[in-house]
Amino acid sequence: MSEKNRNLYYLDELSDYKVASDYSDVRGWEVIDADSRTIGVVDHLLVNKEAERVVYLDVEIDISLIEDGHNTFQLPVSEGVHEFINKDGANHLIIPIGMANLDEKNKRVTTNHINSSTFAQTRRFKKGDTIDFGYELNVLRHFTEDHTVDESPSSGKQFYNRKEFDISKIRNT
């Protein structure tokens, strides 16, 4: 993917971006699912430069989740089922920022929307991989079970105006 078509950047890559003082830096925080199971640890924050904000948490997932979801599949938007197997070393996934809640006292990220089974069946990627819009779309559709999500990467900033990207929950309270 060329640099000009790139949609997401790791916060660490952008020298002019940082976590604002009134927001929590959740990197290193444990991620807990809707069933109170540990999913993994927030490794990176992913920024969309057009939206000018963090839109995803990049989570390094727990080995037990990889074992639970070794041979995963998902239903595509089109007819039929396309099975895939996560590659060796693929131990990261993304969570839309608005689907996360902060437990600042215990330094944990929780999600009431996604359980470990859903996480286990989510396609993963290797640390440092460039994340394309197709992956974003598949993850959002998988987590929300909404297959009507706009398919156009040119929807840009508007795509991140969805409730799944509402950053108000990330503020320190």
Order of alpha helices (4+ residues) and beta strands (2+ residues): beta-beta-beta-beta-alpha-beta-beta-beta-beta-beta-alpha-alpha-alpha
